[in-house]
Amino acid sequence: MEDRFTTRLLDTETWPDFAALVEASNGVWGGCWCMGFHPEGVGRPGQTAEVNRAAKQAHAQAGTLHQILVYEGTDCVG
């Protein structure tokens, strides 16, 4: 029996899938872009959803993420 779900590391290759997933939910909780566990954190003055998105993408490009995406077939679902 084939597994229904697979996982992949969030990196530059999977960034478009992650971005689409987050954008579908208004940046997750209004624009945090899952930055709460990074040194930059969230909620600092001037830290907008766009700033968080750019910071998260920079982490993906630098290889400093330890996040896993969940796929159902080719669709990123979590």
mmCIF file of the N, C-alpha and C atoms, coordinates in Angstrom:
data_MODEL
# 
_entry.id   MODEL 
# 
loop_
_atom_site.group_PDB 
_atom_site.id 
_atom_site.type_symbol 
_atom_site.label_atom_id 
_atom_site.label_alt_id 
_atom_site.label_comp_id 
_atom_site.label_asym_id 
_atom_site.label_entity_id 
_atom_site.label_seq_id 
_atom_site.pdbx_PDB_ins_code 
_atom_site.Cartn_x 
_atom_site.Cartn_y 
_atom_site.Cartn_z 
_atom_site.occupancy 
_atom_site.B_iso_or_equiv 
_atom_site.pdbx_formal_charge 
_atom_site.auth_seq_id 
_atom_site.auth_comp_id 
_atom_site.auth_asym_id 
_atom_site.auth_atom_id 
_atom_site.pdbx_PDB_model_num 
ATOM 1   N N  . MET A 1 1  ? 0.838  -1.178 0.000  1.00 0.00 ? 1  MET A N  1 
ATOM 2   C CA . MET A 1 1  ? 0.000  0.000  0.000  1.00 0.00 ? 1  MET A CA 1 
ATOM 3   C C  . MET A 1 1  ? 0.888  1.249  0.000  1.00 0.00 ? 1  MET A C  1 
ATOM 4   N N  . GLU A 1 2  ? 0.602  2.165  -0.873 1.00 0.00 ? 2  GLU A N  1 
ATOM 5   C CA . GLU A 1 2  ? 1.375  3.396  -0.980 1.00 0.00 ? 2  GLU A CA 1 
ATOM 6   C C  . GLU A 1 2  ? 0.944  4.394  0.092  1.00 0.00 ? 2  GLU A C  1 
ATOM 7   N N  . ASP A 1 3  ? 1.929  5.103  0.657  1.00 0.00 ? 3  ASP A N  1 
ATOM 8   C CA . ASP A 1 3  ? 1.617  6.123  1.644  1.00 0.00 ? 3  ASP A CA 1 
ATOM 9   C C  . ASP A 1 3  ? 0.849  7.263  0.998  1.00 0.00 ? 3  ASP A C  1 
ATOM 10  N N  . ARG A 1 4  ? -0.125 7.774  1.738  1.00 0.00 ? 4  ARG A N  1 
ATOM 11  C CA . ARG A 1 4  ? -0.939 8.883  1.240  1.00 0.00 ? 4  ARG A CA 1 
ATOM 12  C C  . ARG A 1 4  ? -0.182 10.204 1.327  1.00 0.00 ? 4  ARG A C  1 
ATOM 13  N N  . PHE A 1 5  ? 0.640  10.333 2.371  1.00 0.00 ? 5  PHE A N  1 
ATOM 14  C CA . PHE A 1 5  ? 1.365  11.572 2.595  1.00 0.00 ? 5  PHE A CA 1 
ATOM 15  C C  . PHE A 1 5  ? 2.867  11.339 2.506  1.00 0.00 ? 5  PHE A C  1 
ATOM 16  N N  . THR A 1 6  ? 3.573  12.370 2.037  1.00 0.00 ? 6  THR A N  1 
ATOM 17  C CA . THR A 1 6  ? 5.026  12.369 2.032  1.00 0.00 ? 6  THR A CA 1 
ATOM 18  C C  . THR A 1 6  ? 5.489  13.686 2.649  1.00 0.00 ? 6  THR A C  1 
ATOM 19  N N  . THR A 1 7  ? 6.757  13.753 2.983  1.00 0.00 ? 7  THR A N  1 
ATOM 20  C CA . THR A 1 7  ? 7.307  14.974 3.554  1.00 0.00 ? 7  THR A CA 1 
ATOM 21  C C  . THR A 1 7  ? 8.545  15.406 2.785  1.00 0.00 ? 7  THR A C  1 
ATOM 22  N N  . ARG A 1 8  ? 8.768  16.715 2.815  1.00 0.00 ? 8  ARG A N  1 
ATOM 23  C CA . ARG A 1 8  ? 9.963  17.294 2.188  1.00 0.00 ? 8  ARG A CA 1 
ATOM 24  C C  . ARG A 1 8  ? 10.431 18.463 3.033  1.00 0.00 ? 8  ARG A C  1 
ATOM 25  N N  . LEU A 1 9  ? 11.730 18.691 3.040  1.00 0.00 ? 9  LEU A N  1 
ATOM 26  C CA . LEU A 1 9  ? 12.318 19.799 3.759  1.00 0.00 ? 9  LEU A CA 1 
ATOM 27  C C  . LEU A 1 9  ? 11.931 21.114 3.080  1.00 0.00 ? 9  LEU A C  1 
ATOM 28  N N  . LEU A 1 10 ? 11.649 22.134 3.880  1.00 0.00 ? 10 LEU A N  1 
ATOM 29  C CA . LEU A 1 10 ? 11.435 23.469 3.334  1.00 0.00 ? 10 LEU A CA 1 
ATOM 30  C C  . LEU A 1 10 ? 12.796 24.038 2.951  1.00 0.00 ? 10 LEU A C  1 
ATOM 31  N N  . ASP A 1 11 ? 12.969 24.277 1.655  1.00 0.00 ? 11 ASP A N  1 
ATOM 32  C CA . ASP A 1 11 ? 14.211 24.832 1.137  1.00 0.00 ? 11 ASP A CA 1 
ATOM 33  C C  . ASP A 1 11 ? 13.881 25.647 -0.106 1.00 0.00 ? 11 ASP A C  1 
ATOM 34  N N  . THR A 1 12 ? 14.867 26.030 -0.860 1.00 0.00 ? 12 THR A N  1 
ATOM 35  C CA . THR A 1 12 ? 14.584 26.855 -2.040 1.00 0.00 ? 12 THR A CA 1 
ATOM 36  C C  . THR A 1 12 ? 13.725 26.128 -3.068 1.00 0.00 ? 12 THR A C  1 
ATOM 37  N N  . GLU A 1 13 ? 13.871 24.829 -3.154 1.00 0.00 ? 13 GLU A N  1 
ATOM 38  C CA . GLU A 1 13 ? 13.083 24.060 -4.129 1.00 0.00 ? 13 GLU A CA 1 
ATOM 39  C C  . GLU A 1 13 ? 11.612 23.993 -3.734 1.00 0.00 ? 13 GLU A C  1 
ATOM 40  N N  . THR A 1 14 ? 11.343 23.864 -2.450 1.00 0.00 ? 14 THR A N  1 
ATOM 41  C CA . THR A 1 14 ? 9.956  23.732 -1.999 1.00 0.00 ? 14 THR A CA 1 
ATOM 42  C C  . THR A 1 14 ? 9.361  25.068 -1.553 1.00 0.00 ? 14 THR A C  1 
ATOM 43  N N  . TRP A 1 15 ? 10.152 26.152 -1.593 1.00 0.00 ? 15 TRP A N  1 
ATOM 44  C CA . TRP A 1 15 ? 9.669  27.465 -1.181 1.00 0.00 ? 15 TRP A CA 1 
ATOM 45  C C  . TRP A 1 15 ? 8.356  27.857 -1.872 1.00 0.00 ? 15 TRP A C  1 
ATOM 46  N N  . PRO A 1 16 ? 8.207  27.706 -3.200 1.00 0.00 ? 16 PRO A N  1 
ATOM 47  C CA . PRO A 1 16 ? 6.943  28.103 -3.834 1.00 0.00 ? 16 PRO A CA 1 
ATOM 48  C C  . PRO A 1 16 ? 5.728  27.376 -3.237 1.00 0.00 ? 16 PRO A C  1 
ATOM 49  N N  . ASP A 1 17 ? 5.892  26.115 -2.882 1.00 0.00 ? 17 ASP A N  1 
ATOM 50  C CA . ASP A 1 17 ? 4.787  25.360 -2.276 1.00 0.00 ? 17 ASP A CA 1 
ATOM 51  C C  . ASP A 1 17 ? 4.450  25.928 -0.896 1.00 0.00 ? 17 ASP A C  1 
ATOM 52  N N  . PHE A 1 18 ? 5.482  26.211 -0.096 1.00 0.00 ? 18 PHE A N  1 
ATOM 53  C CA . PHE A 1 18 ? 5.279  26.790 1.225  1.00 0.00 ? 18 PHE A CA 1 
ATOM 54  C C  . PHE A 1 18 ? 4.623  28.158 1.108  1.00 0.00 ? 18 PHE A C  1 
ATOM 55  N N  . ALA A 1 19 ? 5.126  28.995 0.205  1.00 0.00 ? 19 ALA A N  1 
ATOM 56  C CA . ALA A 1 19 ? 4.575  30.339 0.036  1.00 0.00 ? 19 ALA A CA 1 
ATOM 57  C C  . ALA A 1 19 ? 3.102  30.284 -0.359 1.00 0.00 ? 19 ALA A C  1 
ATOM 58  N N  . ALA A 1 20 ? 2.739  29.393 -1.263 1.00 0.00 ? 20 ALA A N  1 
ATOM 59  C CA . ALA A 1 20 ? 1.337  29.261 -1.666 1.00 0.00 ? 20 ALA A CA 1 
ATOM 60  C C  . ALA A 1 20 ? 0.467  28.827 -0.500 1.00 0.00 ? 20 ALA A C  1 
ATOM 61  N N  . LEU A 1 21 ? 0.974  27.909 0.308  1.00 0.00 ? 21 LEU A N  1 
ATOM 62  C CA . LEU A 1 21 ? 0.224  27.425 1.473  1.00 0.00 ? 21 LEU A CA 1 
ATOM 63  C C  . LEU A 1 21 ? 0.006  28.558 2.477  1.00 0.00 ? 21 LEU A C  1 
ATOM 64  N N  . VAL A 1 22 ? 1.048  29.317 2.753  1.00 0.00 ? 22 VAL A N  1 
ATOM 65  C CA . VAL A 1 22 ? 0.955  30.412 3.727  1.00 0.00 ? 22 VAL A CA 1 
ATOM 66  C C  . VAL A 1 22 ? 0.076  31.541 3.190  1.00 0.00 ? 22 VAL A C  1 
ATOM 67  N N  . GLU A 1 23 ? 0.236  31.888 1.935  1.00 0.00 ? 23 GLU A N  1 
ATOM 68  C CA . GLU A 1 23 ? -0.566 32.961 1.345  1.00 0.00 ? 23 GLU A CA 1 
ATOM 69  C C  . GLU A 1 23 ? -2.049 32.610 1.337  1.00 0.00 ? 23 GLU A C  1 
ATOM 70  N N  . ALA A 1 24 ? -2.371 31.330 1.231  1.00 0.00 ? 24 ALA A N  1 
ATOM 71  C CA . ALA A 1 24 ? -3.770 30.901 1.240  1.00 0.00 ? 24 ALA A CA 1 
ATOM 72  C C  . ALA A 1 24 ? -4.429 31.145 2.590  1.00 0.00 ? 24 ALA A C  1 
ATOM 73  N N  . SER A 1 25 ? -3.618 31.325 3.644  1.00 0.00 ? 25 SER A N  1 
ATOM 74  C CA . SER A 1 25 ? -4.180 31.576 4.971  1.00 0.00 ? 25 SER A CA 1 
ATOM 75  C C  . SER A 1 25 ? -3.757 32.950 5.502  1.00 0.00 ? 25 SER A C  1 
ATOM 76  N N  . ASN A 1 26 ? -3.631 33.914 4.580  1.00 0.00 ? 26 ASN A N  1 
ATOM 77  C CA . ASN A 1 26 ? -3.312 35.297 4.946  1.00 0.00 ? 26 ASN A CA 1 
ATOM 78  C C  . ASN A 1 26 ? -1.990 35.405 5.699  1.00 0.00 ? 26 ASN A C  1 
ATOM 79  N N  . GLY A 1 27 ? -1.001 34.661 5.279  1.00 0.00 ? 27 GLY A N  1 
ATOM 80  C CA . GLY A 1 27 ? 0.309  34.746 5.920  1.00 0.00 ? 27 GLY A CA 1 
ATOM 81  C C  . GLY A 1 27 ? 0.395  33.991 7.222  1.00 0.00 ? 27 GLY A C  1 
ATOM 82  N N  . VAL A 1 28 ? -0.552 33.153 7.527  1.00 0.00 ? 28 VAL A N  1 
ATOM 83  C CA . VAL A 1 28 ? -0.686 32.408 8.781  1.00 0.00 ? 28 VAL A CA 1 
ATOM 84  C C  . VAL A 1 28 ? -0.833 33.406 9.927  1.00 0.00 ? 28 VAL A C  1 
ATOM 85  N N  . TRP A 1 29 ? -1.911 33.362 10.601 1.00 0.00 ? 29 TRP A N  1 
ATOM 86  C CA . TRP A 1 29 ? -2.206 34.255 11.726 1.00 0.00 ? 29 TRP A CA 1 
ATOM 87  C C  . TRP A 1 29 ? -1.948 35.720 11.390 1.00 0.00 ? 29 TRP A C  1 
ATOM 88  N N  . GLY A 1 30 ? -2.340 36.125 10.192 1.00 0.00 ? 30 GLY A N  1 
ATOM 89  C CA . GLY A 1 30 ? -2.254 37.533 9.834  1.00 0.00 ? 30 GLY A CA 1 
ATOM 90  C C  . GLY A 1 30 ? -0.889 38.030 9.415  1.00 0.00 ? 30 GLY A C  1 
ATOM 91  N N  . GLY A 1 31 ? 0.020  37.158 9.075  1.00 0.00 ? 31 GLY A N  1 
ATOM 92  C CA . GLY A 1 31 ? 1.278  37.603 8.493  1.00 0.00 ? 31 GLY A CA 1 
ATOM 93  C C  . GLY A 1 31 ? 2.541  37.211 9.217  1.00 0.00 ? 31 GLY A C  1 
ATOM 94  N N  . CYS A 1 32 ? 2.485  36.245 10.106 1.00 0.00 ? 32 CYS A N  1 
ATOM 95  C CA . CYS A 1 32 ? 3.709  35.882 10.839 1.00 0.00 ? 32 CYS A CA 1 
ATOM 96  C C  . CYS A 1 32 ? 4.676  35.069 9.977  1.00 0.00 ? 32 CYS A C  1 
ATOM 97  N N  . TRP A 1 33 ? 4.180  34.376 8.981  1.00 0.00 ? 33 TRP A N  1 
ATOM 98  C CA . TRP A 1 33 ? 5.005  33.558 8.091  1.00 0.00 ? 33 TRP A CA 1 
ATOM 99  C C  . TRP A 1 33 ? 5.863  32.562 8.857  1.00 0.00 ? 33 TRP A C  1 
ATOM 100 N N  . CYS A 1 34 ? 5.372  32.062 9.983  1.00 0.00 ? 34 CYS A N  1 
ATOM 101 C CA . CYS A 1 34 ? 6.066  31.046 10.779 1.00 0.00 ? 34 CYS A CA 1 
ATOM 102 C C  . CYS A 1 34 ? 7.456  31.510 11.213 1.00 0.00 ? 34 CYS A C  1 
ATOM 103 N N  . MET A 1 35 ? 7.543  32.748 11.665 1.00 0.00 ? 35 MET A N  1 
ATOM 104 C CA . MET A 1 35 ? 8.822  33.321 12.083 1.00 0.00 ? 35 MET A CA 1 
ATOM 105 C C  . MET A 1 35 ? 9.019  33.298 13.597 1.00 0.00 ? 35 MET A C  1 
ATOM 106 N N  . GLY A 1 36 ? 8.062  32.810 14.362 1.00 0.00 ? 36 GLY A N  1 
ATOM 107 C CA . GLY A 1 36 ? 8.125  32.873 15.812 1.00 0.00 ? 36 GLY A CA 1 
ATOM 108 C C  . GLY A 1 36 ? 9.308  32.162 16.443 1.00 0.00 ? 36 GLY A C  1 
ATOM 109 N N  . PHE A 1 37 ? 9.859  31.150 15.791 1.00 0.00 ? 37 PHE A N  1 
ATOM 110 C CA . PHE A 1 37 ? 10.973 30.401 16.362 1.00 0.00 ? 37 PHE A CA 1 
ATOM 111 C C  . PHE A 1 37 ? 12.317 30.789 15.755 1.00 0.00 ? 37 PHE A C  1 
ATOM 112 N N  . HIS A 1 38 ? 12.351 31.870 15.003 1.00 0.00 ? 38 HIS A N  1 
ATOM 113 C CA . HIS A 1 38 ? 13.592 32.383 14.445 1.00 0.00 ? 38 HIS A CA 1 
ATOM 114 C C  . HIS A 1 38 ? 14.093 33.529 15.318 1.00 0.00 ? 38 HIS A C  1 
ATOM 115 N N  . PRO A 1 39 ? 15.390 33.813 15.280 1.00 0.00 ? 39 PRO A N  1 
ATOM 116 C CA . PRO A 1 39 ? 15.930 34.896 16.111 1.00 0.00 ? 39 PRO A CA 1 
ATOM 117 C C  . PRO A 1 39 ? 15.226 36.233 15.892 1.00 0.00 ? 39 PRO A C  1 
ATOM 118 N N  . GLU A 1 40 ? 14.763 36.488 14.676 1.00 0.00 ? 40 GLU A N  1 
ATOM 119 C CA . GLU A 1 40 ? 14.072 37.743 14.382 1.00 0.00 ? 40 GLU A CA 1 
ATOM 120 C C  . GLU A 1 40 ? 12.714 37.813 15.067 1.00 0.00 ? 40 GLU A C  1 
ATOM 121 N N  . GLY A 1 41 ? 12.132 36.639 15.302 1.00 0.00 ? 41 GLY A N  1 
ATOM 122 C CA . GLY A 1 41 ? 10.824 36.571 15.949 1.00 0.00 ? 41 GLY A CA 1 
ATOM 123 C C  . GLY A 1 41 ? 9.743  37.296 15.174 1.00 0.00 ? 41 GLY A C  1 
ATOM 124 N N  . VAL A 1 42 ? 8.685  37.658 15.871 1.00 0.00 ? 42 VAL A N  1 
ATOM 125 C CA . VAL A 1 42 ? 7.583  38.412 15.285 1.00 0.00 ? 42 VAL A CA 1 
ATOM 126 C C  . VAL A 1 42 ? 7.166  39.498 16.271 1.00 0.00 ? 42 VAL A C  1 
ATOM 127 N N  . GLY A 1 43 ? 6.435  40.464 15.773 1.00 0.00 ? 43 GLY A N  1 
ATOM 128 C CA . GLY A 1 43 ? 5.852  41.480 16.645 1.00 0.00 ? 43 GLY A CA 1 
ATOM 129 C C  . GLY A 1 43 ? 6.735  42.666 16.957 1.00 0.00 ? 43 GLY A C  1 
ATOM 130 N N  . ARG A 1 44 ? 7.879  42.756 16.333 1.00 0.00 ? 44 ARG A N  1 
ATOM 131 C CA . ARG A 1 44 ? 8.732  43.930 16.563 1.00 0.00 ? 44 ARG A CA 1 
ATOM 132 C C  . ARG A 1 44 ? 8.196  45.104 15.750 1.00 0.00 ? 44 ARG A C  1 
ATOM 133 N N  . PRO A 1 45 ? 8.441  46.328 16.175 1.00 0.00 ? 45 PRO A N  1 
ATOM 134 C CA . PRO A 1 45 ? 7.984  47.496 15.409 1.00 0.00 ? 45 PRO A CA 1 
ATOM 135 C C  . PRO A 1 45 ? 8.491  47.442 13.967 1.00 0.00 ? 45 PRO A C  1 
ATOM 136 N N  . GLY A 1 46 ? 7.604  47.721 13.042 1.00 0.00 ? 46 GLY A N  1 
ATOM 137 C CA . GLY A 1 46 ? 7.959  47.729 11.625 1.00 0.00 ? 46 GLY A CA 1 
ATOM 138 C C  . GLY A 1 46 ? 8.029  46.367 10.979 1.00 0.00 ? 46 GLY A C  1 
ATOM 139 N N  . GLN A 1 47 ? 7.752  45.339 11.724 1.00 0.00 ? 47 GLN A N  1 
ATOM 140 C CA . GLN A 1 47 ? 7.820  43.989 11.180 1.00 0.00 ? 47 GLN A CA 1 
ATOM 141 C C  . GLN A 1 47 ? 6.467  43.620 10.590 1.00 0.00 ? 47 GLN A C  1 
ATOM 142 N N  . THR A 1 48 ? 6.354  43.774 9.297  1.00 0.00 ? 48 THR A N  1 
ATOM 143 C CA . THR A 1 48 ? 5.121  43.514 8.569  1.00 0.00 ? 48 THR A CA 1 
ATOM 144 C C  . THR A 1 48 ? 5.127  42.089 8.016  1.00 0.00 ? 48 THR A C  1 
ATOM 145 N N  . ALA A 1 49 ? 4.016  41.706 7.450  1.00 0.00 ? 49 ALA A N  1 
ATOM 146 C CA . ALA A 1 49 ? 3.935  40.396 6.795  1.00 0.00 ? 49 ALA A CA 1 
ATOM 147 C C  . ALA A 1 49 ? 4.978  40.298 5.677  1.00 0.00 ? 49 ALA A C  1 
ATOM 148 N N  . GLU A 1 50 ? 5.187  41.388 4.957  1.00 0.00 ? 50 GLU A N  1 
ATOM 149 C CA . GLU A 1 50 ? 6.161  41.390 3.865  1.00 0.00 ? 50 GLU A CA 1 
ATOM 150 C C  . GLU A 1 50 ? 7.581  41.200 4.406  1.00 0.00 ? 50 GLU A C  1 
ATOM 151 N N  . VAL A 1 51 ? 7.888  41.848 5.538  1.00 0.00 ? 51 VAL A N  1 
ATOM 152 C CA . VAL A 1 51 ? 9.208  41.688 6.155  1.00 0.00 ? 51 VAL A CA 1 
ATOM 153 C C  . VAL A 1 51 ? 9.391  40.241 6.613  1.00 0.00 ? 51 VAL A C  1 
ATOM 154 N N  . ASN A 1 52 ? 8.355  39.679 7.230  1.00 0.00 ? 52 ASN A N  1 
ATOM 155 C CA . ASN A 1 52 ? 8.432  38.284 7.683  1.00 0.00 ? 52 ASN A CA 1 
ATOM 156 C C  . ASN A 1 52 ? 8.619  37.332 6.508  1.00 0.00 ? 52 ASN A C  1 
ATOM 157 N N  . ARG A 1 53 ? 7.891  37.569 5.418  1.00 0.00 ? 53 ARG A N  1 
ATOM 158 C CA . ARG A 1 53 ? 8.005  36.706 4.239  1.00 0.00 ? 53 ARG A CA 1 
ATOM 159 C C  . ARG A 1 53 ? 9.428  36.751 3.700  1.00 0.00 ? 53 ARG A C  1 
ATOM 160 N N  . ALA A 1 54 ? 9.982  37.940 3.567  1.00 0.00 ? 54 ALA A N  1 
ATOM 161 C CA . ALA A 1 54 ? 11.345 38.088 3.046  1.00 0.00 ? 54 ALA A CA 1 
ATOM 162 C C  . ALA A 1 54 ? 12.361 37.412 3.971  1.00 0.00 ? 54 ALA A C  1 
ATOM 163 N N  . ALA A 1 55 ? 12.166 37.546 5.273  1.00 0.00 ? 55 ALA A N  1 
ATOM 164 C CA . ALA A 1 55 ? 13.082 36.915 6.230  1.00 0.00 ? 55 ALA A CA 1 
ATOM 165 C C  . ALA A 1 55 ? 12.998 35.395 6.135  1.00 0.00 ? 55 ALA A C  1 
ATOM 166 N N  . LYS A 1 56 ? 11.784 34.874 5.998  1.00 0.00 ? 56 LYS A N  1 
ATOM 167 C CA . LYS A 1 56 ? 11.614 33.425 5.893  1.00 0.00 ? 56 LYS A CA 1 
ATOM 168 C C  . LYS A 1 56 ? 12.256 32.906 4.612  1.00 0.00 ? 56 LYS A C  1 
ATOM 169 N N  . GLN A 1 57 ? 12.067 33.646 3.512  1.00 0.00 ? 57 GLN A N  1 
ATOM 170 C CA . GLN A 1 57 ? 12.657 33.230 2.248  1.00 0.00 ? 57 GLN A CA 1 
ATOM 171 C C  . GLN A 1 57 ? 14.179 33.287 2.326  1.00 0.00 ? 57 GLN A C  1 
ATOM 172 N N  . ALA A 1 58 ? 14.718 34.278 3.011  1.00 0.00 ? 58 ALA A N  1 
ATOM 173 C CA . ALA A 1 58 ? 16.169 34.365 3.185  1.00 0.00 ? 58 ALA A CA 1 
ATOM 174 C C  . ALA A 1 58 ? 16.689 33.154 3.957  1.00 0.00 ? 58 ALA A C  1 
ATOM 175 N N  . HIS A 1 59 ? 15.939 32.708 4.956  1.00 0.00 ? 59 HIS A N  1 
ATOM 176 C CA . HIS A 1 59 ? 16.330 31.500 5.692  1.00 0.00 ? 59 HIS A CA 1 
ATOM 177 C C  . HIS A 1 59 ? 16.311 30.283 4.759  1.00 0.00 ? 59 HIS A C  1 
ATOM 178 N N  . ALA A 1 60 ? 15.311 30.198 3.892  1.00 0.00 ? 60 ALA A N  1 
ATOM 179 C CA . ALA A 1 60 ? 15.249 29.077 2.944  1.00 0.00 ? 60 ALA A CA 1 
ATOM 180 C C  . ALA A 1 60 ? 16.466 29.094 2.024  1.00 0.00 ? 60 ALA A C  1 
ATOM 181 N N  . GLN A 1 61 ? 16.831 30.269 1.549  1.00 0.00 ? 61 GLN A N  1 
ATOM 182 C CA . GLN A 1 61 ? 17.981 30.388 0.649  1.00 0.00 ? 61 GLN A CA 1 
ATOM 183 C C  . GLN A 1 61 ? 19.294 30.085 1.368  1.00 0.00 ? 61 GLN A C  1 
ATOM 184 N N  . ALA A 1 62 ? 19.361 30.431 2.656  1.00 0.00 ? 62 ALA A N  1 
ATOM 185 C CA . ALA A 1 62 ? 20.589 30.198 3.424  1.00 0.00 ? 62 ALA A CA 1 
ATOM 186 C C  . ALA A 1 62 ? 20.689 28.778 3.972  1.00 0.00 ? 62 ALA A C  1 
ATOM 187 N N  . GLY A 1 63 ? 19.598 28.025 3.880  1.00 0.00 ? 63 GLY A N  1 
ATOM 188 C CA . GLY A 1 63 ? 19.602 26.662 4.404  1.00 0.00 ? 63 GLY A CA 1 
ATOM 189 C C  . GLY A 1 63 ? 19.538 26.605 5.922  1.00 0.00 ? 63 GLY A C  1 
ATOM 190 N N  . THR A 1 64 ? 18.940 27.613 6.543  1.00 0.00 ? 64 THR A N  1 
ATOM 191 C CA . THR A 1 64 ? 18.874 27.674 8.005  1.00 0.00 ? 64 THR A CA 1 
ATOM 192 C C  . THR A 1 64 ? 17.494 27.327 8.541  1.00 0.00 ? 64 THR A C  1 
ATOM 193 N N  . LEU A 1 65 ? 16.728 26.585 7.771  1.00 0.00 ? 65 LEU A N  1 
ATOM 194 C CA . LEU A 1 65 ? 15.396 26.156 8.207  1.00 0.00 ? 65 LEU A CA 1 
ATOM 195 C C  . LEU A 1 65 ? 15.419 24.690 8.599  1.00 0.00 ? 65 LEU A C  1 
ATOM 196 N N  . HIS A 1 66 ? 14.590 24.351 9.541  1.00 0.00 ? 66 HIS A N  1 
ATOM 197 C CA . HIS A 1 66 ? 14.422 22.954 9.950  1.00 0.00 ? 66 HIS A CA 1 
ATOM 198 C C  . HIS A 1 66 ? 12.930 22.654 9.978  1.00 0.00 ? 66 HIS A C  1 
ATOM 199 N N  . GLN A 1 67 ? 12.281 22.954 8.860  1.00 0.00 ? 67 GLN A N  1 
ATOM 200 C CA . GLN A 1 67 ? 10.843 22.736 8.755  1.00 0.00 ? 67 GLN A CA 1 
ATOM 201 C C  . GLN A 1 67 ? 10.562 21.709 7.677  1.00 0.00 ? 67 GLN A C  1 
ATOM 202 N N  . ILE A 1 68 ? 9.509  20.963 7.907  1.00 0.00 ? 68 ILE A N  1 
ATOM 203 C CA . ILE A 1 68 ? 9.099  19.920 6.981  1.00 0.00 ? 68 ILE A CA 1 
ATOM 204 C C  . ILE A 1 68 ? 7.731  20.270 6.426  1.00 0.00 ? 68 ILE A C  1 
ATOM 205 N N  . LEU A 1 69 ? 7.566  20.104 5.136  1.00 0.00 ? 69 LEU A N  1 
ATOM 206 C CA . LEU A 1 69 ? 6.276  20.290 4.489  1.00 0.00 ? 69 LEU A CA 1 
ATOM 207 C C  . LEU A 1 69 ? 5.650  18.915 4.273  1.00 0.00 ? 69 LEU A C  1 
ATOM 208 N N  . VAL A 1 70 ? 4.336  18.869 4.351  1.00 0.00 ? 70 VAL A N  1 
ATOM 209 C CA . VAL A 1 70 ? 3.598  17.627 4.144  1.00 0.00 ? 70 VAL A CA 1 
ATOM 210 C C  . VAL A 1 70 ? 2.873  17.724 2.804  1.00 0.00 ? 70 VAL A C  1 
ATOM 211 N N  . TYR A 1 71 ? 2.999  16.680 2.021  1.00 0.00 ? 71 TYR A N  1 
ATOM 212 C CA . TYR A 1 71 ? 2.375  16.626 0.696  1.00 0.00 ? 71 TYR A CA 1 
ATOM 213 C C  . TYR A 1 71 ? 1.397  15.464 0.632  1.00 0.00 ? 71 TYR A C  1 
ATOM 214 N N  . GLU A 1 72 ? 0.306  15.733 -0.034 1.00 0.00 ? 72 GLU A N  1 
ATOM 215 C CA . GLU A 1 72 ? -0.625 14.681 -0.428 1.00 0.00 ? 72 GLU A CA 1 
ATOM 216 C C  . GLU A 1 72 ? -0.543 14.619 -1.942 1.00 0.00 ? 72 GLU A C  1 
ATOM 217 N N  . GLY A 1 73 ? 0.143  13.619 -2.437 1.00 0.00 ? 73 GLY A N  1 
ATOM 218 C CA . GLY A 1 73 ? 0.465  13.598 -3.853 1.00 0.00 ? 73 GLY A CA 1 
ATOM 219 C C  . GLY A 1 73 ? 1.433  14.740 -4.137 1.00 0.00 ? 73 GLY A C  1 
ATOM 220 N N  . THR A 1 74 ? 1.076  15.599 -5.098 1.00 0.00 ? 74 THR A N  1 
ATOM 221 C CA . THR A 1 74 ? 1.930  16.747 -5.408 1.00 0.00 ? 74 THR A CA 1 
ATOM 222 C C  . THR A 1 74 ? 1.466  18.020 -4.701 1.00 0.00 ? 74 THR A C  1 
ATOM 223 N N  . ASP A 1 75 ? 0.378  17.947 -3.943 1.00 0.00 ? 75 ASP A N  1 
ATOM 224 C CA . ASP A 1 75 ? -0.164 19.111 -3.257 1.00 0.00 ? 75 ASP A CA 1 
ATOM 225 C C  . ASP A 1 75 ? 0.426  19.280 -1.867 1.00 0.00 ? 75 ASP A C  1 
ATOM 226 N N  . CYS A 1 76 ? 0.946  20.464 -1.590 1.00 0.00 ? 76 CYS A N  1 
ATOM 227 C CA . CYS A 1 76 ? 1.454  20.781 -0.255 1.00 0.00 ? 76 CYS A CA 1 
ATOM 228 C C  . CYS A 1 76 ? 0.250  21.095 0.626  1.00 0.00 ? 76 CYS A C  1 
ATOM 229 N N  . VAL A 1 77 ? 0.082  20.309 1.682  1.00 0.00 ? 77 VAL A N  1 
ATOM 230 C CA . VAL A 1 77 ? -1.107 20.443 2.535  1.00 0.00 ? 77 VAL A CA 1 
ATOM 231 C C  . VAL A 1 77 ? -0.780 20.847 3.982  1.00 0.00 ? 77 VAL A C  1 
ATOM 232 N N  . GLY A 1 78 ? 0.493  20.934 4.298  1.00 0.00 ? 78 GLY A N  1 
ATOM 233 C CA . GLY A 1 78 ? 0.833  21.310 5.670  1.00 0.00 ? 78 GLY A CA 1 
ATOM 234 C C  . GLY A 1 78 ? 2.306  21.499 5.877  1.00 0.00 ? 78 GLY A C  1 
# 
